[in-house]
Amino acid sequence: MSAASEKTAIVTGASSGIGRATAEALVQAGYTVFGTSRKAGDSQSQVSLLTCDVTDADSVSALVSSVLAQTGRIDLLVNNAGIGLLGGAEEFSIPQVQALFDVNLFGVIRMANAVLPSMRQRGQGRIINIGSILGLVPAPYSAHYSAVKHAIEGYSESLDHEVRAFGIRVSVIEPAFVRTVFDQNGIEPDSQLKQYDQARLGFRALLAEVMPKADPPEVVAAVVVKAATDVRPRHRYTAGKTAQQISLLRRFAPAGIFDKTLRKQFRLPA
């Protein structure tokens, strides 16, 4: 019998990509899994897919109440739901940036606040937040996305210290490029500026090159399962070879060399 047998997990944003792969991997690890999507959909294999809008507190509360009514417990929350903004920082309006934070940060907080009372009552639980290597190394044309992933890093580590006394642990997963439709679904800027046109073309060309070679979502899913089942979970887990390499370079390479390498990668003038 799996060590996770009879445990219950919620995975947000589970209709495709990392969320779907994670939900399926957790089923294989022995969890009863409830995935969420903003729109109603058919359940996938052994994953029960429920409707939830992480920007709506009532929707989040209804989801958690439904899962508790069915299973009586929530052992694991994986916060994966998110949107992306790719473009020059000044090209995006404040409402666009607020929408990004409402999903990618406040959605995480709403979900965590909703599951923590039952986890505290039972004296155990795990919360795993899907971050990004951009939460460690901010990249050009992703200023707001990098900012929200930095916020996830700080929130998660602080929360882990607060809830550890109740038997609850919090971890962040840091993938790099992953083969999903995420980059295709990024929100375009409200006001594209011609000054960034050339750089925008260069960045899109870079994505076209790296995405076919990027990690499949199953790589991230495997790291989520590891973080969920580690006896002594860590604050952070990189996911995939590229993320590991970037993390090591950031830690050990001189700042000037790292900066020059990053700019060359993104085809920016020295």
N, C-alpha and C positions, 0 to 999 in steps of 0.2 A: 504493500500500500504506500502511495506517495506521502512524503512528509507534509505536503500541502493538502492532503485529502480532506474533503469536506469544508475547506476554507472558501470564503467568498471574496471575489475581486470585482471592482468597478474599473472600467477603462473608458475614459472619455475620448471622443473622436475616433470611434472604433469601426467606422464604416469602410475605411480604406487605409492603405499605407501602413505607417508604424503602428497605429492604433489597432488595426485589424490583425496584423502579424503578432502583436503583443497579446491580444485577446486569445488568439488561437494557441500561442505558445503556453499561456497560462492554463488553458484547458488541458493541454498535454502534460503539464506539471501537476495536474490534479485539482485545480481550482474550479469552483462554480463561477462562471464569468458572466457579468452583465456589461455589455458595451453600450455606449451612448452615441447618438447622432442628433443633429439639429432637426432632421426630417425623419419621419417614420420610414422604416425599412424592414425587410425580411430578416429574421434571425439567421445567422451564418453558422452552419454546422451545429456545434454545441454551445455557441455563444448567443445569449439572449440579448437582442438589440432593442434598446429602449430610447424613446425620444427625450432629449434634454437639451436645453439652451443654457450654457454655463454663464451667460450674461444676465440671466433671470433668476433671482433668489428663490422665487416660488417654484420654478421648474426644477431647480437643484434640490430643494427640500422635498418635493414630491417624488423625485427619483430615489433619494436616499430612503425615504419612508417606505416606498414600494419594495426596495431590496430587503430592508429589514423585516418587513411584513412577510416576505417569502422565505427568508433564510434565517432571520434572527441574529445575523452577524455581518460585519464588514471587516475583513482582515486586511485588505489591500486596496488602496486607491492609486490608480495610475493616471495622472493628469497629462493627457496628450493633446487634447483639443487646442487648435491654434490657427492663426492666420498669419500671413506674411506681408511685409512692405519692402519692396526693393526699388531703390531710386535715390536720388540726391536728397539729403536731409531737408533742405529748404523747399523742395518741391511738394512736400506733403502738407496738407492743412492740419490744423490742430484737431478738428473732429476726426480725421482719419487716424491720427496718432492715438487719440482717446479711444477709438474703437479697437485698435490693436491692443492697448493695455487692458481694456475691458474684458477681452477674451483671454489673452495670453497670461495676464497676471491676476486680475481680479477674479477671473473664472477659476483659476487655481485656488485662490483664497476662499471663494465661496464654497467650492467643493470640499476643501480641507475643513473649513468651519462646520460643514454639515456632517462629516463623518467622525470628527474628533470626539464628540460626546459619547457615542456608542463604543468607540475604541477605548476611551478612558475608563468607561464602566467595566469593560471586559479585561482591562489591564494589558492589552496588546494590540498591535496594528502596525502597518507599514504604509507610508505615503511616498510614492515615487513620482517625481516631476520630470517630464521630458524637457530638458534644457537644450543647449546647443554649445558647440565649441565656440560659437560667437559670444557666449556668455563669459568666456575666458579671453578670447582674442577678437576684439571688434574689427570688422572688416569694412572697407568703403562700400557705400551704397546700401548699407544695412544699419544705419545709425540707430533708428528707432527700434528695429528688431533686436539689435545687439543690446540696446538699453534695457529692453524688457527681459531679455535672457540674463543680463547682469542682475536685474532685480530678483529673478527667480533664484539665482544662486544665493544671494544674501538672505532672502526670505526663508529658503529651505534650510540653510545652515542654522539660522537663528531659531527657527521653529523646532529643529531637531534637538537643540539644547533644552528648549522649554518642555518638550513632551517626553523626553527620554525617561524621566522619573515615573511615567505612567506606562512604561513598557512599549512605547511607540517610537519608531525610528523614521527619519525622513532622509531621502537621498535624491540626487540629481543625476540624470543620464545626459552625457554630452556627446552627441553624434556630430559628424561633419556632414559632408554631402551624402544624401540618401536617395535612392531611386524611388521617388514617389511623384505624385502630380502636384506636390506642394508648391514648387517653383512656378508651375503653370497657373496656379490659382492665386498668385500674389496680387495684391491690390495695386493698381496703377496710380501714380501721383495725380492729385487734383490739378496741379499746374506744372506740366513739364516745361523745363527751361532749355532753350536751344544750346546754352552754354554746356550742358551735360550730355548733349546728343552723342558726341563721339565716344565719351566714356561709357555711356549706356550701351552702345553697340558693342564695345569691347567687353563689357561685363557679360552681356548676353552670349557673346561668342565663347567666353570662358565657360559659362554654364553648359553650353551645347557640347563643349569638349569633355567636361568632367562628369556630367550626369550619367552618360552611358557606362562609365567605369565606376560609378559611385556604389557604395554598399547597398545591398538589398535591405528592405525593412526588417527582415528576419534577423540580421546582425544586431540591430538595436533591441529587438524583442528578446533575444537570448541574454543580453546584458540586463534587461529588466527582470527576467526570471532569476538571474544570479543575485541581483540586488534584493529581490523579494525574499530569497531563501537563505542568503548568507547569515551565518550565526552572528557574525560581527559586521554588520553592514557599514559601508563607508559613506562619507558625505557625498563623494563624487565618483562616477564611473565614466570613463571615456568609452565610446562605442565605435569600433572600427579602427583600422590601421591608420587612416589619415588623421583622425582625431587624436590618436595616441602620439603620432609624430608631431603634430602642431603643439600639443600640450608640452612635450619634451623640449621642443625648440623654444617655446615661450619661457620655459623655466631656466634653460641653461645657455641659450644663445645670447651674446651681447645685444643690447637694445638696438644699437645702430644697425647691426647686421640683420636682425630680425625685421626691422622697419624696412630696410632696403629690399629684403627678400619678399616681404608682403606686397610692396608696391610693384615689384616686378611681376609677381604672380597676377596682380590685378591690372597690369598693363598701364600703370600710372607713371608719369614722368618722375625721374629721380629728383 
